[in-house]
């Protein structure tokens, strides 16, 4: 397969890619140590860690117009998010210089300008926290932990409005117009398909015929969105060719400039966006049927009431569309779950929360920095639950317990049945991140008060758009009522940029079918790894000691299959370790997959996860039983034999190392 060079976006030549290529072990270490030979080549990075060049360009323009010389800014979709960032800086500043000239600029459409009327329905607001250079690291911390920042698509679109003088600064009563400015120096790269793939168009419902000078392919027929997708075979997904280092096919991927201009220009009907968001919500609730797979071109009015998902999908009888909330990214869903809990239970706001299981770094930081603190359990084991129960029986109380199911990167699963019983007895909330298991494989809502997911991952699959979701369990009636009241007051539906929603809806149409294919491919890779003498330990929900906890939540492992529902698998994420570090390095450098951060992509993506996520705390990871040299693989849609050969070849390279 064509290789992806150091620092290139994954997928290549994709303007809003979510991952970046770090093709060697040395490159990952160089990135963590900030070495210029790596950092200087990076055209992008994972969005919450690497501020996209399109966002940087807009932030520089805002700071240049409204700030003092030498200042910079960080962009947010709302004034409320910007205020939270400012409060965070004020709380954690250690030097008065960090607070000097710290201001907020809030940009909205100029209502006096007739040109602005065409954009009003999109609510293209931007709020910037303008700060001195020494303050930026604190602001960046908030950006990363909270996920509150703007998306690259929002920044690109609003920057164009800014350069045309259509945005007005209304902060502190100021109504000064942002006069037209020169076009940004950082341009979006031209869209292109992954190497080895055919270029393609968006679905017909998003397009009209193009003129002869569009520099794009002529329109193709749209797929039948109401039909059940056909399982992928022979290197194809739903009849679309799949590349080992890219997403799938002819009809659903290429981000054409014409598509954006046609559908995100001055005449975009807001109902088009509303229907895209509604379709996403219905997929999340499991309520998608042939009858309510809406045609976004024809249907302009919202449903009379929110449909409920079938009770057998999640084990509850009434999961409603209005119990699901969309956010700019998965971490922002977690951040808001914690924020909603703090406001729903002010009597418990002084209490610590619990991080149960080896932590995704920013979940732990949220619990530590935005509330009363955190009780941390690193193994998610029965012994950890015994200790928690001891604390509870001795009278200690908590705001909520946050966990992943399965955990990343060890793929262990906490005992949700026991956790739910403790939560009911002692009055704490349960927040479950199901991103890795995915709601196509597992059913965790009966045990949770809130379920959060990163839609950026396998729900999208194409690695070109961010998104997150939060689902409230209405069966937990007392807390549910309080959370709904808080959400009504605090949730900002405009935080998820419409253009991102359009891409997310399009990408997610064959979500369940892709998950089935990825489940099967993951099993193939597990078989190869289990047969290798150089592999010391394999971590996958099917093979870890906590498998019984996974089975308790796996769709089809109980009565679900008797009602004709799909049977869930064990997911597309696995990790493994070698007997020697040199073997891990040799394997990583030799494996011919895409290599970079993120997971849940339609193509297989490999990472030395602990080095990349916990480089400054490798000994701490080792103390928690996580091998610092662990390799994590997010399995894609490639042809089975090609994947088998790819991993066998890389394992042979590891075995050849002299140790």
Secondary structure, DSSP 8 states (H G I E B T S, - for coil): -----TT-EESTT-TT-SEE---SHHHHHHHHTT-HHHHTT-S---TTTS--HHHHHHHHHHHHHHS-TT-EEEEESSHHHHHHHHHHHHHH--SGGGTTT-EEEEEEE-TT-GGGGGGGGG---EEEEEE-GGGHHHHHHHHHHH--B--HHHHHHHHHHHHTT-EEE-GGG--EE-------SS--------TTS------GGG-----TTSSS--------TTS------TTEETTEEB-TTS-B-TTT----HHHHHHHSSTT--HHHHHHHHHHHHHHHHT---TTT---TTT--S--SS--B--HHHHS-S--BGGGEEEESSHHHHHHHHHHHHHHHTGGGTTS-EEEESS--HHHHHHHHHSSS-EEEESS--HHHHHHHHHHHHTT---SEEEEESS-TTT-----HHHHHHHHHHHT-EEEEE-TTT-TTTB--GGG-SEEEEETTTTTT-SSS---EEEEE-TTSHHHHHHHHHHHHHH--GGGS-HHHHHHHHHHGGGHHHHHHHHHHHHHHHHHHHHT-TTEEEEE-TTTSTTHHHHHTTBTTSSGGGGGT-------SEEEEEESSHHHHHHHHHH--SEESS----SS-EEE-HHHHH-GGGHHHHHHTT--TT-EEEE--S--HHHHHHHHHHHHHHHHTS--
